[in-house]
């Protein structure tokens, strides 16, 4: 575990506090040392799922976007979910969620956000210093939002443009929240958020707003949003405690749900095999994936049975001590 008293780390954090929106980005680091090391190779998948890796080019920004697409069988238009990894991760992250989505008939489009991906720590850079710098990099945060915009503008087949959602963990949850209308300090820089093409979102380890009162921060939410966290989902670098991750749901009014999984930590949703330990622990993956797919079925597919299941407390999808609250479905 990294020493949070590391003098260079302290200087890196302090020197960047003046950056616009910087304090809001610190929680992406989550638990000390939680920066995910992505899996070196994809796990085996069901034969009915196909995986395609490519690099998209956003010529307007002279920017590459590595992409992993997990697709269900068939050629019929499918609801699509853009998946956003956490700080220090890659397109290989959140594999359990992508597989569950594809198995459920969704097109899962995993984006890799260069500048807040594994480039922060690969090549011998001090991992914590690199991650701290990435967390405070305002341009990298804006690039994430623009990456999602680019994906929405260039949807692959068989994505159904009328049934689109976005999902992510930690920094990816921040991306989800802002794409669905959470306000950026200082304005949205012409991004036109929330993006009306997105009809739903899933935020794993939601990021509480910093620098804006809840009424302003979350007042732009309109599309249904599922928040998934854990009782131990703490972020130690800035002292973010797990209960604070409930705030984006509790202080907003759009339709959605809040799941709090008993004992789940920040790393519990990461699915990062190389990191080992709690970052590779699959204990909570099935629950997080089942809640996500059921929620998206209720919203994107207007599945009455899925909506009823959620309204009934998500019975059968939770474990002992888990909590689930639903609103407006």
CORCORDA-V986506 format. One record per residue. N is the residue number from 1. RES is the residue in three letters. NEAR is the number of other C-alpha atoms within 8 Angstrom. Layout:
# CORCORDA-V986506
<<N;RES;NEAR> <N;RES;NEAR>>
This chain:
# CORCORDA-V986506
<<1;UNK;4> <2;UNK;6> <3;UNK;5> <4;UNK;8> <5;UNK;6> <6;UNK;7> <7;UNK;6> <8;UNK;7> <9;UNK;12> <10;UNK;10> <11;UNK;8> <12;UNK;11> <13;UNK;11> <14;UNK;7> <15;UNK;7> <16;UNK;10> <17;UNK;9> <18;UNK;6> <19;UNK;8> <20;UNK;7> <21;UNK;11> <22;UNK;14> <23;UNK;9> <24;UNK;10> <25;UNK;10> <26;UNK;12> <27;UNK;13> <28;UNK;12> <29;UNK;15> <30;UNK;14> <31;UNK;11> <32;UNK;11> <33;UNK;8> <34;UNK;10> <35;UNK;11> <36;UNK;12> <37;UNK;11> <38;UNK;13> <39;UNK;10> <40;UNK;5> <41;UNK;4> <42;UNK;7> <43;UNK;4> <44;UNK;4> <45;UNK;6> <46;UNK;6> <47;UNK;5> <48;UNK;7> <49;UNK;13> <50;UNK;10> <51;UNK;8> <52;UNK;7> <53;UNK;8> <54;UNK;7> <55;UNK;8> <56;UNK;8> <57;UNK;8> <58;UNK;10> <59;UNK;6> <60;UNK;5> <61;UNK;5> <62;UNK;7> <63;UNK;8> <64;UNK;9> <65;UNK;13> <66;UNK;12> <67;UNK;13> <68;UNK;13> <69;UNK;12> <70;UNK;14> <71;UNK;12> <72;UNK;13> <73;UNK;8> <74;UNK;4> <75;UNK;5> <76;UNK;5> <77;UNK;8> <78;UNK;11> <79;UNK;14> <80;UNK;14> <81;UNK;12> <82;UNK;14> <83;UNK;14> <84;UNK;18> <85;UNK;18> <86;UNK;18> <87;UNK;17> <88;UNK;14> <89;UNK;16> <90;UNK;13> <91;UNK;12> <92;UNK;11> <93;UNK;13> <94;UNK;13> <95;UNK;9> <96;UNK;10> <97;UNK;10> <98;UNK;13> <99;UNK;12> <100;UNK;11> <101;UNK;13> <102;UNK;14> <103;UNK;11> <104;UNK;8> <105;UNK;11> <106;UNK;13> <107;UNK;16> <108;UNK;15> <109;UNK;13> <110;UNK;14> <111;UNK;16> <112;UNK;13> <113;UNK;14> <114;UNK;9> <115;UNK;8> <116;UNK;14> <117;UNK;13> <118;UNK;12> <119;UNK;10> <120;UNK;13> <121;UNK;13> <122;UNK;8> <123;UNK;5> <124;UNK;5> <125;UNK;9> <126;UNK;7> <127;UNK;9> <128;UNK;10> <129;UNK;11> <130;UNK;11> <131;UNK;14> <132;UNK;13> <133;UNK;11> <134;UNK;12> <135;UNK;13> <136;UNK;14> <137;UNK;9> <138;UNK;10> <139;UNK;6> <140;UNK;11> <141;UNK;10> <142;UNK;8> <143;UNK;9> <144;UNK;10> <145;UNK;11> <146;UNK;9> <147;UNK;11> <148;UNK;10> <149;UNK;8> <150;UNK;9> <151;UNK;9> <152;UNK;8> <153;UNK;6> <154;UNK;6> <155;UNK;8> <156;UNK;5> <157;UNK;6> <158;UNK;9> <159;UNK;11> <160;UNK;11> <161;UNK;9> <162;UNK;6> <163;UNK;12> <164;UNK;15> <165;UNK;13> <166;UNK;13> <167;UNK;15> <168;UNK;17> <169;UNK;17> <170;UNK;17> <171;UNK;14> <172;UNK;15> <173;UNK;18> <174;UNK;13> <175;UNK;13> <176;UNK;15> <177;UNK;12> <178;UNK;13> <179;UNK;11> <180;UNK;16> <181;UNK;14> <182;UNK;13> <183;UNK;12> <184;UNK;9> <185;UNK;9> <186;UNK;5> <187;UNK;7> <188;UNK;10> <189;UNK;4> <190;UNK;5> <191;UNK;6> <192;UNK;6> <193;UNK;10> <194;UNK;11> <195;UNK;9> <196;UNK;6> <197;UNK;8> <198;UNK;12> <199;UNK;12> <200;UNK;14> <201;UNK;15> <202;UNK;15> <203;UNK;18> <204;UNK;13> <205;UNK;15> <206;UNK;16> <207;UNK;12> <208;UNK;10> <209;UNK;10> <210;UNK;8> <211;UNK;8> <212;UNK;8> <213;UNK;8> <214;UNK;11> <215;UNK;8> <216;UNK;9> <217;UNK;12> <218;UNK;13> <219;UNK;12> <220;UNK;11> <221;UNK;12> <222;UNK;8> <223;UNK;11> <224;UNK;11> <225;UNK;12> <226;UNK;13> <227;UNK;15> <228;UNK;14> <229;UNK;18> <230;UNK;15> <231;UNK;12> <232;UNK;11> <233;UNK;14> <234;UNK;12> <235;UNK;16> <236;UNK;11> <237;UNK;12> <238;UNK;7> <239;UNK;7> <240;UNK;10> <241;UNK;11> <242;UNK;13> <243;UNK;7> <244;UNK;8> <245;UNK;13> <246;UNK;13> <247;UNK;9> <248;UNK;13> <249;UNK;11> <250;UNK;7> <251;UNK;9> <252;UNK;11> <253;UNK;8> <254;UNK;11> <255;UNK;12> <256;UNK;13> <257;UNK;12> <258;UNK;14> <259;UNK;13> <260;UNK;11> <261;UNK;15> <262;UNK;12> <263;UNK;7> <264;UNK;13> <265;UNK;12> <266;UNK;16> <267;UNK;13> <268;UNK;15> <269;UNK;14> <270;UNK;13> <271;UNK;15> <272;UNK;14> <273;UNK;10> <274;UNK;9> <275;UNK;10> <276;UNK;9> <277;UNK;6> <278;UNK;7> <279;UNK;15> <280;UNK;13> <281;UNK;10> <282;UNK;8> <283;UNK;6> <284;UNK;11> <285;UNK;12> <286;UNK;9> <287;UNK;10> <288;UNK;11> <289;UNK;12> <290;UNK;10> <291;UNK;10> <292;UNK;10> <293;UNK;11> <294;UNK;11> <295;UNK;12> <296;UNK;11> <297;UNK;12> <298;UNK;14> <299;UNK;12> <300;UNK;12> <301;UNK;8> <302;UNK;8> <303;UNK;10> <304;UNK;7> <305;UNK;7> <306;UNK;11> <307;UNK;15> <308;UNK;8> <309;UNK;10> <310;UNK;12> <311;UNK;9> <312;UNK;7> <313;UNK;9> <314;UNK;11> <315;UNK;8> <316;UNK;5> <317;UNK;8> <318;UNK;10> <319;UNK;9> <320;UNK;5> <321;UNK;6> <322;UNK;10> <323;UNK;10> <324;UNK;10> <325;UNK;8> <326;UNK;12> <327;UNK;8> <328;UNK;6> <329;UNK;8>>
